[in-house]
Amino acid sequence: MARDNALLPPASPAAQARRVLALTAQAWGVAPDSPAALARRAPHGHVRTRVLRRTEAQVAAAAQAARASLAASLPRPLLAHSW
């Protein structure tokens, strides 16, 4: 017996999500996205440069603050020139 393709589960979670969204949009009467709107979406795993730079700057600032805090908490030598 051959099963109907509509009853087969999607091949991947992404395909399943697309199917659920398509069925929901069809049930609610929502117009599908235009090809231009689909093309504007970022590919999976893509991070915009501005966001990446901002995140890197925040990490660098946090690391610098952590280093300064650690340096302030360490005991200082009695003589700066001691060997």
Stockholm file with secondary structure:
# STOCKHOLM 1.0

chainA/1-83         MARDNALLPPASPAAQARRVLALTAQAWGVAPDSPAALARRAPHGHVRTRVLRRTEAQVAAAAQAARASLAASLPRPLLAHSW
#=GR chainA/1-83 SS CCCCGGGSCCSSHHHHHHHHHHHHHHHHTCCCCCHHHHHHSCCTTCCCHHHHHHHHHHHHHHHHHHHHHHHHHSCCCSSTTCC
#=GC SS_cons        CCCCGGGSCCSSHHHHHHHHHHHHHHHHTCCCCCHHHHHHSCCTTCCCHHHHHHHHHHHHHHHHHHHHHHHHHSCCCSSTTCC
//
